[in-house]
Amino acid sequence: MKRPWVRQTRKEDIPALIELQARVYPSIPPWSRRKLREQLDVFPQGQVVAETDDGVVGCASSMIVRWDDWAESHSWKEITGAGTFENHDPDGRTLYGAEVFVAPEMQGTGIGHLLYEARRKLCRAMNLKRIIACGRLPGYHRYADEMSAEFYAQKVVWGDLRDQVLSFQLKEGFSYCGVIDDYIPEDEESRGCASIIVWLNPGYDPQRPTVVPKEIAL
């Protein structure tokens, strides 16, 4: 079998993505076909899948925002328009990571890295200033009776605890910026909380506009 690869999402991937998302997050309702189609209609360049010979094994969904509009506390539903990406703004300077997931049986095989690297390539190609995302804290439920989500995340940053998502994001070169409460209220493992993370594009040129090429090499 060839190594996994990434490419931009196509509409024919939608049924496989819904099935995969339901397997990754069994307690969180998956996206609908309509919302996935809307994401592709709004910003096709920002939607990426990871694939093997056996089919789609991962996904990364993104949109562009004016971060100043959302820097205060917000929920996933608010910023993504409940998954429609209606708040996508091609004149913004921030690539917002709305979702990443990898097939359970493929986690730890490097697919997450491929998806994050694809996002970095998107950010560079479009001359965006940064990538910002709000990541789940799936290990927090084990410590929620002992400490706040903020202190839990800090202990992950310090290396005293390991979180499946935040520890990976730190390894990928993202910086931790804080915690948002009630980001995904139905996410019981994270107790609804999410960590804000950022990656700054070292090649960003403030004198150049944001560009959205029709095709972006991944």
CORLIN-V210857 format. One line per field, one symbol per residue. ss: DSSP state (@ for helix, = for strand, . for the rest). Layout:
# CORLIN-V210857
ss->???
This chain:
# CORLIN-V210857
ss->....====..@@@@@@@@@@@@@@........@@@@@@@@@@@@@@======..===========.@@@......@@@@@.............=========.@@@....@@@@@@@@@@@@@@@....=======...@@@......@@@@@@@@@@.......@@@@@@...======.............=======..................
